Amino acid sequence: MSLAQAIAAIGAGALTEDALRLHVFPLFSNTLAAPGIYLANHSLGRPLNQTEDDLREGFHLWQTRLGDAWGPWLEEEQAHRSRLAQLIGASRPDCIVPKTSAGQGLRTALNALPGMPRVVSTAGEFDSIDVILKQYAALGRISLQLVAIEAADGSIDLSQLMQKIRDGVDLVVISQVMFMTGQVVPNLDLLAAHCHEAGARLLVDAYHSVGVFPVDVAAMNADFVIGGSYKYLRGGPGAAFLYVSPDALSGGVKPIDIGWFAKDEPFRYERPNPPRFAPGGDAFLESTPPVLTYYQARAGQQLALHLGMDRIRAYNIDRLSRLKRYLADFGVAAEGADSKHGAFLTIENSAAASLAEALERSGITTDARSRWLRLSPDYLTLDSDLHEVASTLASVSAKS
C-alpha cells in the first residue's frame, strides 16, 4: 500500500491504535522490524519505507540524466519548500530557505544584521544554537546576553527577557519548545510584538514543534524561524530550513550567506557588479544545493501533512498521557502530556543519563539531557509498549 492509499484508508477521524497498526505501521515495516521499544522520537525520527525509494529516485535522475537532472531536482526543491510552508503556516514558499542545519539558519540571520548586533537569548537553548552564539560573541561579531527563563516554580518566566529588550537589543533568539524540559514557551506572538516595538527582531527555534503540533509562523509574527526534519518530520539529517518573514524580506534584511543560486536567473551566468539577486526569499539561497535531502525529507513531510498536525498532536497527547499514568502507577513522577509541553515526557533525576543507559540495556531507547530523562512515544508506539516501559523504568530506578 502506498502512502496516499494508506492515508485514504485511515479516514478523516481521530487516529486510533487499531487504524494506525493496520494502515500506517506497514509504511514503516523496515524500521519496525528492529527489536526493542523506541522512545527517542524527539531525537531522531524513524523513516518511512518510501524514503529509500524517494532517495533512489533523486539518485536515478543523476545517474541517467546527468546535467539534465537539474530540472526535476529544482522542481523537487520547490515542492520541498512548499510542503514546509504548509507545515508551518508560511504565506509564501519562497519564505522557506533550505538549509542543512538549524544552526546554519541561525548564522544566516546573524550575518544579515548590520553592525555588531546586540543579541539576547536564553540559557536553555540547544547546544548548536548555544555554541554558535557564544563563538560569535567570543570573536566580537555580536554582543550576547543569556538570561534564565525558568521561574522558581519551574514555569516559563519571560520577564527578564522582556527587560533586556526594553534596555535595547537587535535580535532575540528563543525556542518554541525547550529541548531539555519539553516546556512550550507561551505568548511568542506577544514577544514578537514587544521586539518589534523596541526595534528588535525575533528568531524562534521550532525544531521541537514542527511536525508534532500546529505551528503558525504568520500568527507568531517572528522574523526568523529555524527548524528541520531530523526529528518529528522523519526526514533525517541535512534537511533543515530558515523561514524569513515577508515583513523581514521587505524591511531591508540583506543576506550575506548566499551563493550563485541566489542570483536572478542563475543559469544565465550573468555577472553584474554588484550582484543582482532573485526576489523575496530566493535571495537567501546559497551555492549548489544538496538536492538529495529534498527527496530524503519528502515522505515524512507528506505523511505529516496528510495526517494533519491537530490529529498528530491529539494522538501524541494520548500516548504521553497513558505513559505518564502508567509511570505514576509505579510511583514514578513525570512532567508533560499537556498543552504546556511538547512531544516528550521528562523525569527529573540526577542519574538521568544512567537511567537512559539502563533502559537501553533492556531494549528501550530513550535519552537524557542534563538531569532530565526524556521519553517520547509517537504514533508508532503501542499501548503495550508503554506498559512495559513504565514497569522497566520503575525496576531500573529502584536499582539505581
N, C-alpha and C positions, 0 to 999 in steps of 0.2 A: 504494500500500500504506500502511495506517495504521501508527502506531507500534506498536499492540498486535499487528497482523499481522506486522510485521517482527520483533518480539521472539519471537513464536511460531515463526517460520520459522528463526530463528537457532539455536534449540535451547538446551539447558542445558549444553553442554560448554564447553571453553575457547574463548575468542574467537580467531578466525583472520582474517588479512587477506582471504582469499577470501570468507569468510562476511560479514564487515563490508562489503566492497565490494558484495556482492550485495544485502544486506538493510538495512544501516544507512546507507550513503552516500546512497541515494536520499532518505532523510529530511532530508538537508542539501543537496539539489541546488541550491537557490538560492544558498547561501553558497559551495558548492564550485565554482560556475560562475566565480567570480572567479579571475583568473590569479595565479600565484605559489605559494609554499610558506609556510604559516602555522605558525610555531613560537612564537607568543605566547599559547598556550592557558592559560598560567599568569597571564596578564593579563586579556584579555577573551575569554571563551569564545564559540565560534561557535554561532549559534542554529539550531534546527530550523525546517523549513518550517512545522510545526504552530504554532509560536509566533505567527506572524502571524494564523492563524485563531483561536487562543485569545484574542488581544487583540481581534480583531474581535467575538468572542462577548461579551466583557465590555462593549465599547462598544455593541453592539447592544442589550443589556439597558437601558442608559442611554437610548439613542435611542428605544426602543419602549415602555419601561415607566416611565421617569422615576423617581419616588419609590418605586414598587413594585419597582424593581430591587434594593433593599436586601436582600430575602430571599435571592435567589440569590447576590448579592455576598458576603453574610456566610457562606453555605454554602461558597463558594469560599475564603474566608479560613480557615475551619476545616479544609478539605481541605489547604490550603497548610501550615498548622501541623502537621497530622497527617503529611504527607509529610516535612517537615523532621524531625519527631520520629523517624520511622523511619530517616532517613538518618544521624542522629547517635546513635541508641540511647537516646533520651529515653523515660522510662517513661510520660509523660503529654503529650498535645498541648498542654495549657494551660501547660506549662513553656516553650513556644516563644512569644516575644513578637515579632511582626513589627516590623521597623524599616526605615528607608530606607537605613541605612548601619551598618557595624560601629561606627564612631565614635559614632553615636547610642546604640548599645547600651552602649558604654563610659561615656558620660556618664550614662546612666540608672543604671548600677551605682555610679558615683562619688557621684551625688546621693542614692542610697538609704542611704549610710553616714552615721552620726551624727557630729556634731562636725567637726573638721578631720582627715580620715583620713590616716594615715601610709601612703604608697604606695611600693612598691619595684617597679621594672621593669628591663628590660634596655636596653642602649644600641643594640640592634639591632631594635627594633620598627618596624613600618611607619610611614610619615610621619604618617598621620592619627592614629594612636594616640600617637605621639611628640609631635605638636604640641598635642593636647588635654591630655595630662598636663603638659606644660611650661607651657601657658597657665593651667591650674588652679593650678599651683604659683606662677606669677608673680602671680596675683590673690589668693593666700593662701587658696585653697579646699582645698588639700591640701598636705602636706609630701611631697616627692618625692626619692627616691634612685634613680639609674640605675647599674646595675652591668654590667660586661663579663662575658660567659659563654663567651668563646672562649678555650680553653687555648692554650698555646704551640704545640702540635702541630696546632691547627686544630679539635680536637674540642670538644664542648659540656662545660663545667665549671660546675656549679651550686653549687659550694662557697661562693663569695662571696655568692650569693643566699641560701643556707641560713643563713649567718651573720647576714645582715641580718634574717631572720625571727626568729632567736633573740634578736636585740637588741631586737625589738619593732616590729611592723608590723601594719597593719589590712587591707591589700589587696596582693596580688602580681599583677602583670599580665605575662603572657608568651605568646609564640606557640607553637603546636604545631609549626609549620614556619617557620623563619626566612626571611623574604622575600628577603633578599639572596643567601644561600648555599644555600638549599634544605635545610639540615640539620634533621632531625627532633629535637625536644627529647625526650630519653628520660625515663622514670620520672615522668611527670606525676602519676600516682596517688600515688607516694611524696611528691612535692612537695605535693600536696593534703593528705596526712596530716600532713606537717610543719607546714603552715599551720594546720590545724585544732587540732593540739596546742598551738600558740602563740596560739590565739585569733584567727587571721587568716583571711581569705577569699582564694580563688584565682579569677582571671579568666583564661581561655585564649582567645587569638585563633586560631580554627580556620579562617580564611579560605583558607589554603593546604593544607588537608587534606580538608575536607568535599567530597565528590563525586569524590575521586580515590583515597582509600584508606579502609579501615574506621575509623570514629570511634565510640567508645563512651563517651559522657559519663557514664553511670552507673558504669562501671569507672574512669574518670578521676577521678570524685568532685570535679570542680571545682564551685565555687558558681555561677560565671557562665561562659558560653561565647558568644563573638560570632563571626559569620561572615556569609556571604551567597552570592548566586547569580551574581555578576558573572563568576566565573572558571569553575571546573570544572562547575558546575551549569547553565551556559549560560542563565541567566535574566536577564542584562543588569543595568544599574544600578538601584538603588532597591529591590531585593528581598532585604534583609538580615534578620538576626534576632538576638535576645538570648535565650539559654537561661538560665533561673533554676532551680536545682536544687530538688527537693522539700524537702530539708533547709533550704535558704536561705529558701524560701517559708514554711515552718513555724517558722523560727527567728527571726522578728522583723524581717526585711528589709522596710522600708516604702518604697514608691515615692513619689517626688516628681514625676518626669517622667510625668505622667498627663493624661488628658483625660476627656471625658464618656463615652467608650466603656469606661472602667474602672469606671463605676458599675454597681451591681447593677441589672439591668433598665434600661438607659439609655433605651429608647424609651418608658418610662412617664413620663419627665420629672419625677420626684420630686426634691426639693431639700433633703434633710435636712442639718442642720448640727451636727456635722461630716459630711462625705460618707460614704455607705455604699457600699463597693466590692464588686465581684464577688469570688468566691472564687479562691484559687490565683493562677496567673499572669495570669488575666484582669484582676486589679487593676493590672497594669502596662501595660495598653492605654492608648493616648493618644487624641487627638481624631480627628475624621473621617478614616478611613484612606484611603491611595491605592490603591483597590481594584484598579485595572488591573494593578498589579505582581503580584498573585496569579495573574492569567491569564498574564502575561508569563513568570513563573517555572515554570509548570505543566509544559510539555513536557520541559524539561531535568530536572526532578525525577523525572518519570515514567520517562524513559529511564534515569537513573542507578539508580533502584530496580529496574527490570526487568533491566538488565544485571547489576546486583549489584556491590558495591564490591570483593569479592575478585577477580572476573573483570576488572574495570576496572584494578585495581592490577596484576594479573599481566600484562595486556597492555601497560600503560604501562611496566612494568619491561622488557618485551621490546623496545619501541620505543627506550627510553632506552639499553639495553644495546647494541643494534645501532648506534645513533648514536655512542655512546662508542667502540665498537670501530672503526667506520669513521673516526672522527676520529683515533684512535691510529694507524691505518694511514698517515695523512698527517703523523704526528708532532705532533698536537695533543692535549694532555692535558686531560681534563675530569673533573669530580667529579660523582658521583651514580649513579643506576641501581642502588641498593641499598636495604636496609631503613633505612639511616641518613639517607636523603634523601627529599624529596618528589617532585613530578612534573616537575621540570626538571633539566637538567644545567647546571653553571656552569663557565665558563672564566675563570680569574683573569688579568686583563690590565689594565695601567694605561690602555690605549687602548680599553677595552671599549665605550665609547659610540661611538667612531669605527668600530669593527668592526661594531657594530649598524647604523650608517648605511651602511656599505659593503655589507653584506648586503642591506639594504633596496633599494639601487640595483640589486642583482642579482635582485630579486624574492623575497627571503627575509625574512620578517618575524620579528624577534626583539626583544629589548630588553636594556638594561644598567642595572644598579643599582650605583652606585659603581664598583668595579674588577672587577665580575663581569658577564660576558656570560651571559645566561640563554636556554636553548634548551629548548622544551617541546613535543615531539611528543605526539600523542594518538591515539585510535583512528580518526581520520580521516586519519592520516599514513601514506603509502605507504613501503615499504622503499626504493623507487627514489628517493623524495624525500630520504630520509636520506643515501643515497649522494651525491646532488647537493649537499646542504648541507655535508657533510664536505669534498668537493672544492672547493666555492666558498669555504668558510671558510679552508681551507689557502691558497688563492690570495690572498685579500684580506689574510690575516695576513702572508704573505710580502712584500706590497707596503707594509705599514704600518711 
